[in-house]
Amino acid sequence: MLTATAAASLLGALWFVPSANATSDSPVRDAVAASPSPQVAEQARIAATTAGDSVTGAGTGARLADTGSFDSTPYVLGGTLFLTLGAGFVAYSVRRERLGF
């Protein structure tokens, strides 16, 4: 009964996941513009000069934020605890089965 409930919950949750359709409802354009629009060209020029300035250290001096290192200790300890708990349940079940309880 527990397995059926878990399966039903999973299927119910998956019902609300949006689907990605590979086809489009609108017709596809046949021709693609050979040259980029003036706005795209201007943005590319600005991005190229800004990227060059940030690499050389000139410009505004923007830097990434220092967020510190990731502490994985609680996740390792919790995973080890639950792995040990699961192995203990398996060992207990095997023992009960062999002793005929």
N, CA, C and O atoms as a printed pandas DataFrame, in Angstrom:
     atom_number atom_name residue_name chain_id  residue_number  x_coord  y_coord  z_coord
0              1         N          MET        A               1    0.828   -1.193    0.000
1              2        CA          MET        A               1    0.000    0.000    0.000
2              3         C          MET        A               1    0.870    1.252    0.000
3              4         O          MET        A               1    0.542    2.249   -0.645
4              5         N          LEU        A               2    1.984    1.189    0.733
5              6        CA          LEU        A               2    2.887    2.335    0.802
6              7         C          LEU        A               2    3.526    2.604   -0.560
7              8         O          LEU        A               2    3.707    3.759   -0.947
8              9         N          THR        A               3    3.863    1.547   -1.279
9             10        CA          THR        A               3    4.455    1.709   -2.603
10            11         C          THR        A               3    3.468    2.354   -3.574
11            12         O          THR        A               3    3.847    3.216   -4.366
12            13         N          ALA        A               4    2.215    1.939   -3.513
13            14        CA          ALA        A               4    1.197    2.516   -4.378
14            15         C          ALA        A               4    0.983    3.995   -4.065
15            16         O          ALA        A               4    0.787    4.801   -4.975
16            17         N          THR        A               5    1.019    4.350   -2.795
17            18        CA          THR        A               5    0.866    5.752   -2.406
18            19         C          THR        A               5    2.039    6.575   -2.902
19            20         O          THR        A               5    1.854    7.687   -3.397
20            21         N          ALA        A               6    3.246    6.039   -2.774
21            22        CA          ALA        A               6    4.433    6.764   -3.248
22            23         C          ALA        A               6    4.389    6.942   -4.763
23            24         O          ALA        A               6    4.720    8.014   -5.271
24            25         N          ALA        A               7    3.985    5.906   -5.483
25            26        CA          ALA        A               7    3.894    6.004   -6.942
26            27         C          ALA        A               7    2.832    7.016   -7.360
27            28         O          ALA        A               7    3.049    7.791   -8.291
28            29         N          ALA        A               8    1.695    7.015   -6.684
29            30        CA          ALA        A               8    0.637    7.966   -7.000
30            31         C          ALA        A               8    1.086    9.398   -6.711
31            32         O          ALA        A               8    0.768   10.309   -7.476
32            33         N          SER        A               9    1.818    9.605   -5.619
33            34        CA          SER        A               9    2.314   10.950   -5.311
34            35         C          SER        A               9    3.300   11.422   -6.361
35            36         O          SER        A               9    3.265   12.582   -6.771
36            37         N          LEU        A              10    4.189   10.522   -6.805
37            38        CA          LEU        A              10    5.161   10.881   -7.829
38            39         C          LEU        A              10    4.473   11.232   -9.143
39            40         O          LEU        A              10    4.821   12.225   -9.783
40            41         N          LEU        A              11    3.510   10.429   -9.541
41            42        CA          LEU        A              11    2.777   10.721  -10.770
42            43         C          LEU        A              11    1.976   12.014  -10.649
43            44         O          LEU        A              11    1.869   12.777  -11.609
44            45         N          GLY        A              12    1.421   12.255   -9.480
45            46        CA          GLY        A              12    0.690   13.500   -9.256
46            47         C          GLY        A              12    1.599   14.708   -9.329
47            48         O          GLY        A              12    1.208   15.745   -9.865
48            49         N          ALA        A              13    2.816   14.592   -8.797
49            50        CA          ALA        A              13    3.770   15.699   -8.866
50            51         C          ALA        A              13    4.235   15.918  -10.297
51            52         O          ALA        A              13    4.402   17.059  -10.726
52            53         N          LEU        A              14    4.444   14.844  -11.034
53            54        CA          LEU        A              14    4.900   14.970  -12.419
54            55         C          LEU        A              14    3.825   15.562  -13.328
55            56         O          LEU        A              14    4.141   16.083  -14.397
56            57         N          TRP        A              15    2.580   15.490  -12.920
57            58        CA          TRP        A              15    1.485   16.037  -13.711
58            59         C          TRP        A              15    1.669   17.545  -13.894
59            60         O          TRP        A              15    1.292   18.099  -14.927
60            61         N          PHE        A              16    2.253   18.209  -12.881
61            62        CA          PHE        A              16    2.387   19.662  -12.909
62            63         C          PHE        A              16    3.699   20.139  -13.512
63            64         O          PHE        A              16    3.931   21.346  -13.573
64            65         N          VAL        A              17    4.561   19.241  -13.956
65            66        CA          VAL        A              17    5.809   19.638  -14.600
66            67         C          VAL        A              17    5.500   20.098  -16.014
67            68         O          VAL        A              17    4.853   19.374  -16.770
68            69         N          PRO        A              18    5.951   21.290  -16.383
69            70        CA          PRO        A              18    5.645   21.764  -17.739
70            71         C          PRO        A              18    6.379   20.932  -18.785
71            72         O          PRO        A              18    7.496   20.466  -18.559
72            73         N          SER        A              19    5.732   20.756  -19.930
73            74        CA          SER        A              19    6.358   19.976  -20.995
74            75         C          SER        A              19    7.024   20.911  -21.984
75            76         O          SER        A              19    6.566   22.034  -22.195
76            77         N          ALA        A              20    8.105   20.448  -22.591
77            78        CA          ALA        A              20    8.808   21.223  -23.610
78            79         C          ALA        A              20    8.471   20.614  -24.960
79            80         O          ALA        A              20    8.897   19.502  -25.270
80            81         N          ASN        A              21    7.719   21.333  -25.748
81            82        CA          ASN        A              21    7.336   20.839  -27.065
82            83         C          ASN        A              21    8.444   21.127  -28.065
83            84         O          ASN        A              21    9.027   22.211  -28.054
84            85         N          ALA        A              22    8.736   20.165  -28.925
85            86        CA          ALA        A              22    9.781   20.337  -29.919
86            87         C          ALA        A              22    9.256   21.026  -31.168
87            88         O          ALA        A              22   10.042   21.452  -32.014
88            89         N          THR        A              23    7.958   21.141  -31.293
89            90        CA          THR        A              23    7.380   21.786  -32.471
90            91         C          THR        A              23    6.775   23.122  -32.071
91            92         O          THR        A              23    6.441   23.356  -30.910
92            93         N          SER        A              24    6.646   23.975  -33.049
93            94        CA          SER        A              24    6.114   25.309  -32.822
94            95         C          SER        A              24    4.742   25.432  -33.467
95            96         O          SER        A              24    4.458   24.770  -34.465
96            97         N          ASP        A              25    3.894   26.276  -32.898
97            98        CA          ASP        A              25    2.585   26.517  -33.476
98            99         C          ASP        A              25    2.648   27.537  -34.609
99           100         O          ASP        A              25    1.779   27.550  -35.481
100          101         N          SER        A              26    3.675   28.395  -34.601
101          102        CA          SER        A              26    3.795   29.416  -35.642
102          103         C          SER        A              26    4.674   28.901  -36.775
103          104         O          SER        A              26    5.563   28.081  -36.547
104          105         N          PRO        A              27    4.432   29.376  -37.991
105          106        CA          PRO        A              27    5.250   28.918  -39.118
106          107         C          PRO        A              27    6.690   29.411  -39.001
107          108         O          PRO        A              27    6.949   30.467  -38.423
108          109         N          VAL        A              28    7.611   28.649  -39.547
109          110        CA          VAL        A              28    9.023   28.971  -39.487
110          111         C          VAL        A              28    9.361   29.935  -40.609
111          112         O          VAL        A              28    8.881   29.787  -41.733
112          113         N          ARG        A              29   10.205   30.942  -40.292
113          114        CA          ARG        A              29   10.639   31.872  -41.330
114          115         C          ARG        A              29   11.669   31.177  -42.210
115          116         O          ARG        A              29   12.543   30.467  -41.713
116          117         N          ASP        A              30   11.561   31.386  -43.525
117          118        CA          ASP        A              30   12.476   30.748  -44.460
118          119         C          ASP        A              30   13.802   31.484  -44.565
119          120         O          ASP        A              30   14.851   30.850  -44.683
120          121         N          ALA        A              31   13.774   32.789  -44.526
121          122        CA          ALA        A              31   14.993   33.576  -44.738
122          123         C          ALA        A              31   15.501   34.111  -43.407
123          124         O          ALA        A              31   14.733   34.563  -42.558
124          125         N          VAL        A              32   16.806   34.045  -43.255
125          126        CA          VAL        A              32   17.454   34.585  -42.067
126          127         C          VAL        A              32   18.239   35.807  -42.515
127          128         O          VAL        A              32   18.837   35.796  -43.591
128          129         N          ALA        A              33   18.247   36.850  -41.712
129          130        CA          ALA        A              33   18.957   38.072  -42.069
130          131         C          ALA        A              33   20.443   37.774  -42.236
131          132         O          ALA        A              33   21.056   37.135  -41.381
132          133         N          ALA        A              34   21.022   38.243  -43.351
133          134        CA          ALA        A              34   22.429   37.981  -43.648
134          135         C          ALA        A              34   23.342   38.825  -42.779
135          136         O          ALA        A              34   24.421   38.368  -42.399
136          137         N          SER        A              35   22.941   40.032  -42.458
137          138        CA          SER        A              35   23.775   40.887  -41.614
138          139         C          SER        A              35   22.987   41.253  -40.361
139          140         O          SER        A              35   21.763   41.378  -40.406
140          141         N          PRO        A              36   23.687   41.421  -39.252
141          142        CA          PRO        A              36   22.980   41.747  -38.009
142          143         C          PRO        A              36   22.437   43.165  -38.042
143          144         O          PRO        A              36   22.915   44.020  -38.788
144          145         N          SER        A              37   21.431   43.390  -37.216
145          146        CA          SER        A              37   20.832   44.718  -37.143
146          147         C          SER        A              37   21.833   45.698  -36.523
147          148         O          SER        A              37   22.783   45.268  -35.868
148          149         N          PRO        A              38   21.642   46.984  -36.714
149          150        CA          PRO        A              38   22.566   47.964  -36.137
150          151         C          PRO        A              38   22.642   47.884  -34.611
151          152         O          PRO        A              38   23.703   48.115  -34.032
152          153         N          GLN        A              39   21.526   47.558  -33.959
153          154        CA          GLN        A              39   21.532   47.446  -32.498
154          155         C          GLN        A              39   22.419   46.292  -32.048
155          156         O          GLN        A              39   23.171   46.427  -31.083
156          157         N          VAL        A              40   22.335   45.160  -32.740
157          158        CA          VAL        A              40   23.143   43.998  -32.377
158          159         C          VAL        A              40   24.619   44.304  -32.585
159          160         O          VAL        A              40   25.453   43.939  -31.757
160          161         N          ALA        A              41   24.944   44.970  -33.682
161          162        CA          ALA        A              41   26.337   45.316  -33.959
162          163         C          ALA        A              41   26.883   46.261  -32.893
163          164         O          ALA        A              41   28.024   46.105  -32.456
164          165         N          GLU        A              42   26.092   47.228  -32.475
165          166        CA          GLU        A              42   26.525   48.178  -31.443
166          167         C          GLU        A              42   26.730   47.478  -30.102
167          168         O          GLU        A              42   27.712   47.738  -29.405
168          169         N          GLN        A              43   25.811   46.597  -29.744
169          170        CA          GLN        A              43   25.947   45.870  -28.483
170          171         C          GLN        A              43   27.178   44.968  -28.498
171          172         O          GLN        A              43   27.867   44.846  -27.485
172          173         N          ALA        A              44   27.457   44.341  -29.629
173          174        CA          ALA        A              44   28.637   43.486  -29.734
174          175         C          ALA        A              44   29.903   44.303  -29.601
175          176         O          ALA        A              44   30.862   43.855  -28.971
176          177         N          ARG        A              45   29.929   45.514  -30.190
177          178        CA          ARG        A              45   31.103   46.367  -30.087
178          179         C          ARG        A              45   31.322   46.800  -28.641
179          180         O          ARG        A              45   32.455   46.790  -28.160
180          181         N          ILE        A              46   30.260   47.176  -27.948
181          182        CA          ILE        A              46   30.371   47.601  -26.549
182          183         C          ILE        A              46   30.811   46.435  -25.671
183          184         O          ILE        A              46   31.647   46.606  -24.784
184          185         N          ALA        A              47   30.255   45.264  -25.912
185          186        CA          ALA        A              47   30.627   44.093  -25.115
186          187         C          ALA        A              47   32.087   43.730  -25.334
187          188         O          ALA        A              47   32.773   43.336  -24.390
188          189         N          ALA        A              48   32.575   43.857  -26.570
189          190        CA          ALA        A              48   33.964   43.522  -26.859
190          191         C          ALA        A              48   34.917   44.488  -26.180
191          192         O          ALA        A              48   35.944   44.065  -25.650
192          193         N          THR        A              49   34.600   45.784  -26.185
193          194        CA          THR        A              49   35.493   46.748  -25.541
194          195         C          THR        A              49   35.423   46.631  -24.026
195          196         O          THR        A              49   36.437   46.804  -23.350
196          197         N          THR        A              50   34.237   46.337  -23.474
197          198        CA          THR        A              50   34.103   46.172  -22.034
198          199         C          THR        A              50   34.843   44.920  -21.572
199          200         O          THR        A              50   35.501   44.936  -20.532
200          201         N          ALA        A              51   34.739   43.845  -22.334
201          202        CA          ALA        A              51   35.437   42.608  -21.968
202          203         C          ALA        A              51   36.936   42.811  -22.042
203          204         O          ALA        A              51   37.664   42.284  -21.201
204          205         N          GLY        A              52   37.420   43.556  -23.018
205          206        CA          GLY        A              52   38.850   43.830  -23.132
206          207         C          GLY        A              52   39.348   44.660  -21.968
207          208         O          GLY        A              52   40.446   44.421  -21.465
208          209         N          ASP        A              53   38.551   45.644  -21.522
209          210        CA          ASP        A              53   38.947   46.473  -20.388
210          211         C          ASP        A              53   38.999   45.681  -19.094
211          212         O          ASP        A              53   39.896   45.883  -18.276
212          213         N          SER        A              54   38.034   44.775  -18.900
213          214        CA          SER        A              54   38.009   44.021  -17.649
214          215         C          SER        A              54   39.138   42.997  -17.591
215          216         O          SER        A              54   39.602   42.651  -16.504
216          217         N          VAL        A              55   39.585   42.508  -18.749
217          218        CA          VAL        A              55   40.682   41.550  -18.766
218          219         C          VAL        A              55   41.994   42.250  -18.451
219          220         O          VAL        A              55   42.822   41.714  -17.714
220          221         N          THR        A              56   42.192   43.447  -19.004
221          222        CA          THR        A              56   43.437   44.173  -18.796
222          223         C          THR        A              56   43.470   44.895  -17.460
223          224         O          THR        A              56   44.535   45.345  -17.037
224          225         N          GLY        A              57   42.358   45.015  -16.798
225          226        CA          GLY        A              57   42.324   45.669  -15.494
226          227         C          GLY        A              57   41.947   47.135  -15.583
227          228         O          GLY        A              57   41.815   47.789  -14.549
228          229         N          ALA        A              58   41.770   47.672  -16.777
229          230        CA          ALA        A              58   41.376   49.065  -16.931
230          231         C          ALA        A              58   39.867   49.182  -16.796
231          232         O          ALA        A              58   39.174   48.184  -16.594
232          233         N          GLY        A              59   39.374   50.378  -16.904
233          234        CA          GLY        A              59   37.926   50.571  -16.858
234          235         C          GLY        A              59   37.434   50.764  -15.440
235          236         O          GLY        A              59   38.088   51.428  -14.636
236          237         N          THR        A              60   36.274   50.185  -15.126
237          238        CA          THR        A              60   35.648   50.408  -13.828
238          239         C          THR        A              60   36.242   49.549  -12.727
239          240         O          THR        A              60   36.015   49.819  -11.548
240          241         N          GLY        A              61   36.995   48.526  -13.085
241          242        CA          GLY        A              61   37.585   47.666  -12.063
242          243         C          GLY        A              61   36.580   46.727  -11.437
243          244         O          GLY        A              61   36.716   46.387  -10.262
244          245         N          ALA        A              62   35.572   46.294  -12.180
245          246        CA          ALA        A              62   34.564   45.391  -11.644
246          247         C          ALA        A              62   35.188   44.034  -11.339
247          248         O          ALA        A              62   35.940   43.492  -12.150
248          249         N          ARG        A              63   34.874   43.493  -10.172
249          250        CA          ARG        A              63   35.390   42.190   -9.773
250          251         C          ARG        A              63   34.253   41.326   -9.255
251          252         O          ARG        A              63   33.206   41.827   -8.843
252          253         N          LEU        A              64   34.476   40.035   -9.283
253          254        CA          LEU        A              64   33.470   39.119   -8.753
254          255         C          LEU        A              64   33.454   39.172   -7.232
255          256         O          LEU        A              64   34.477   39.438   -6.602
256          257         N          ALA        A              65   32.310   38.921   -6.656
257          258        CA          ALA        A              65   32.183   38.920   -5.208
258          259         C          ALA        A              65   32.819   37.674   -4.624
259          260         O          ALA        A              65   32.742   36.595   -5.211
260          261         N          ASP        A              66   33.443   37.822   -3.477
261          262        CA          ASP        A              66   34.036   36.689   -2.785
262          263         C          ASP        A              66   32.975   36.095   -1.867
263          264         O          ASP        A              66   32.640   36.675   -0.834
264          265         N          THR        A              67   32.451   34.936   -2.251
265          266        CA          THR        A              67   31.375   34.328   -1.480
266          267         C          THR        A              67   31.872   33.279   -0.502
267          268         O          THR        A              67   31.080   32.719    0.256
268          269         N          GLY        A              68   33.153   33.005   -0.505
269          270        CA          GLY        A              68   33.690   32.011    0.413
270          271         C          GLY        A              68   33.613   30.624   -0.178
271          272         O          GLY        A              68   33.085   30.427   -1.272
272          273         N          SER        A              69   34.141   29.673    0.549
273          274        CA          SER        A              69   34.138   28.296    0.061
274          275         C          SER        A              69   32.881   27.573    0.533
275          276         O          SER        A              69   32.232   27.977    1.498
276          277         N          PHE        A              70   32.565   26.517   -0.159
277          278        CA          PHE        A              70   31.377   25.729    0.143
278          279         C          PHE        A              70   31.707   24.724    1.239
279          280         O          PHE        A              70   32.645   23.940    1.093
280          281         N          ASP        A              71   30.958   24.735    2.323
281          282        CA          ASP        A              71   31.177   23.807    3.429
282          283         C          ASP        A              71   30.264   22.605    3.247
283          284         O          ASP        A              71   29.053   22.701    3.441
284          285         N          SER        A              72   30.852   21.469    2.873
285          286        CA          SER        A              72   30.065   20.276    2.605
286          287         C          SER        A              72   30.009   19.326    3.800
287          288         O          SER        A              72   29.433   18.244    3.692
288          289         N          THR        A              73   30.594   19.706    4.930
289          290        CA          THR        A              73   30.644   18.818    6.093
290          291         C          THR        A              73   29.268   18.334    6.543
291          292         O          THR        A              73   29.112   17.134    6.772
292          293         N          PRO        A              74   28.256   19.203    6.684
293          294        CA          PRO        A              74   26.948   18.704    7.127
294          295         C          PRO        A              74   26.334   17.700    6.156
295          296         O          PRO        A              74   25.655   16.764    6.578
296          297         N          TYR        A              75   26.569   17.889    4.862
297          298        CA          TYR        A              75   26.001   16.977    3.872
298          299         C          TYR        A              75   26.692   15.616    3.923
299          300         O          TYR        A              75   26.044   14.578    3.786
300          301         N          VAL        A              76   28.002   15.627    4.120
301          302        CA          VAL        A              76   28.743   14.362    4.219
302          303         C          VAL        A              76   28.330   13.613    5.477
303          304         O          VAL        A              76   28.097   12.405    5.433
304          305         N          LEU        A              77   28.239   14.315    6.590
305          306        CA          LEU        A              77   27.848   13.661    7.845
306          307         C          LEU        A              77   26.409   13.144    7.782
307          308         O          LEU        A              77   26.130   12.029    8.223
308          309         N          GLY        A              78   25.503   13.947    7.237
309          310        CA          GLY        A              78   24.107   13.510    7.120
310          311         C          GLY        A              78   23.966   12.326    6.184
311          312         O          GLY        A              78   23.218   11.394    6.481
312          313         N          GLY        A              79   24.674   12.343    5.050
313          314        CA          GLY        A              79   24.628   11.216    4.123
314          315         C          GLY        A              79   25.171    9.952    4.740
315          316         O          GLY        A              79   24.613    8.870    4.550
316          317         N          THR        A              80   26.274   10.084    5.490
317          318        CA          THR        A              80   26.858    8.916    6.167
318          319         C          THR        A              80   25.898    8.367    7.210
319          320         O          THR        A              80   25.740    7.153    7.341
320          321         N          LEU        A              81   25.259    9.263    7.952
321          322        CA          LEU        A              81   24.306    8.831    8.978
322          323         C          LEU        A              81   23.145    8.049    8.363
323          324         O          LEU        A              81   22.793    6.973    8.847
324          325         N          PHE        A              82   22.552    8.588    7.299
325          326        CA          PHE        A              82   21.408    7.913    6.688
326          327         C          PHE        A              82   21.816    6.636    5.962
327          328         O          PHE        A              82   21.040    5.682    5.909
328          329         N          LEU        A              83   23.025    6.606    5.401
329          330        CA          LEU        A              83   23.510    5.380    4.782
330          331         C          LEU        A              83   23.692    4.289    5.837
331          332         O          LEU        A              83   23.326    3.135    5.613
332          333         N          THR        A              84   24.252    4.655    6.972
333          334        CA          THR        A              84   24.421    3.695    8.069
334          335         C          THR        A              84   23.071    3.234    8.608
335          336         O          THR        A              84   22.893    2.052    8.900
336          337         N          LEU        A              85   22.136    4.142    8.739
337          338        CA          LEU        A              85   20.803    3.795    9.217
338          339         C          LEU        A              85   20.119    2.823    8.253
339          340         O          LEU        A              85   19.504    1.850    8.692
340          341         N          GLY        A              86   20.220    3.077    6.945
341          342        CA          GLY        A              86   19.625    2.178    5.951
342          343         C          GLY        A              86   20.281    0.813    5.969
343          344         O          GLY        A              86   19.594   -0.205    5.878
344          345         N          ALA        A              87   21.617    0.774    6.087
345          346        CA          ALA        A              87   22.318   -0.517    6.163
346          347         C          ALA        A              87   21.909   -1.272    7.422
347          348         O          ALA        A              87   21.792   -2.497    7.404
348          349         N          GLY        A              88   21.692   -0.542    8.516
349          350        CA          GLY        A              88   21.244   -1.179    9.754
350          351         C          GLY        A              88   19.865   -1.799    9.601
351          352         O          GLY        A              88   19.622   -2.901   10.093
352          353         N          PHE        A              89   18.961   -1.102    8.923
353          354        CA          PHE        A              89   17.626   -1.660    8.683
354          355         C          PHE        A              89   17.690   -2.909    7.810
355          356         O          PHE        A              89   16.962   -3.873    8.050
356          357         N          VAL        A              90   18.553   -2.899    6.803
357          358        CA          VAL        A              90   18.694   -4.075    5.947
358          359         C          VAL        A              90   19.241   -5.247    6.754
359          360         O          VAL        A              90   18.738   -6.366    6.649
360          361         N          ALA        A              91   20.269   -4.992    7.557
361          362        CA          ALA        A              91   20.855   -6.062    8.376
362          363         C          ALA        A              91   19.824   -6.608    9.372
363          364         O          ALA        A              91   19.756   -7.817    9.592
364          365         N          TYR        A              92   19.034   -5.732    9.967
365          366        CA          TYR        A              92   18.005   -6.147   10.911
366          367         C          TYR        A              92   16.944   -7.015   10.221
367          368         O          TYR        A              92   16.494   -8.016   10.779
368          369         N          SER        A              93   16.551   -6.621    9.006
369          370        CA          SER        A              93   15.547   -7.390    8.269
370          371         C          SER        A              93   16.064   -8.771    7.889
371          372         O          SER        A              93   15.340   -9.761    7.992
372          373         N          VAL        A              94   17.318   -8.834    7.451
373          374        CA          VAL        A              94   17.909  -10.125    7.102
374          375         C          VAL        A              94   17.997  -11.009    8.328
375          376         O          VAL        A              94   17.714  -12.204    8.250
376          377         N          ARG        A              95   18.384  -10.440    9.464
377          378        CA          ARG        A              95   18.487  -11.212   10.701
378          379         C          ARG        A              95   17.124  -11.760   11.125
379          380         O          ARG        A              95   17.013  -12.920   11.521
380          381         N          ARG        A              96   16.094  -10.928   11.042
381          382        CA          ARG        A              96   14.754  -11.389   11.418
382          383         C          ARG        A              96   14.278  -12.499   10.498
383          384         O          ARG        A              96   13.636  -13.451   10.940
384          385         N          GLU        A              97   14.598  -12.371    9.208
385          386        CA          GLU        A              97   14.153  -13.384    8.262
386          387         C          GLU        A              97   14.838  -14.723    8.512
387          388         O          GLU        A              97   14.203  -15.773    8.417
388          389         N          ARG        A              98   16.120  -14.692    8.828
389          390        CA          ARG        A              98   16.869  -15.926    9.054
390          391         C          ARG        A              98   16.484  -16.611   10.366
391          392         O          ARG        A              98   16.553  -17.835   10.479
392          393         N          LEU        A              99   16.077  -15.812   11.357
393          394        CA          LEU        A              99   15.687  -16.395   12.627
394          395         C          LEU        A              99   14.237  -16.816   12.648
395          396         O          LEU        A              99   13.798  -17.468   13.596
396          397         N          GLY        A             100   13.474  -16.454   11.610
397          398        CA          GLY        A             100   12.103  -16.904   11.498
398          399         C          GLY        A             100   11.108  -16.112   12.298
399          400         O          GLY        A             100   10.096  -16.671   12.722
400          401         N          PHE        A             101   11.338  -14.846   12.525
401          402        CA          PHE        A             101   10.378  -14.026   13.287
402          403         C          PHE        A             101    9.204  -13.682   12.470
403          404         O          PHE        A             101    8.298  -12.999   12.947
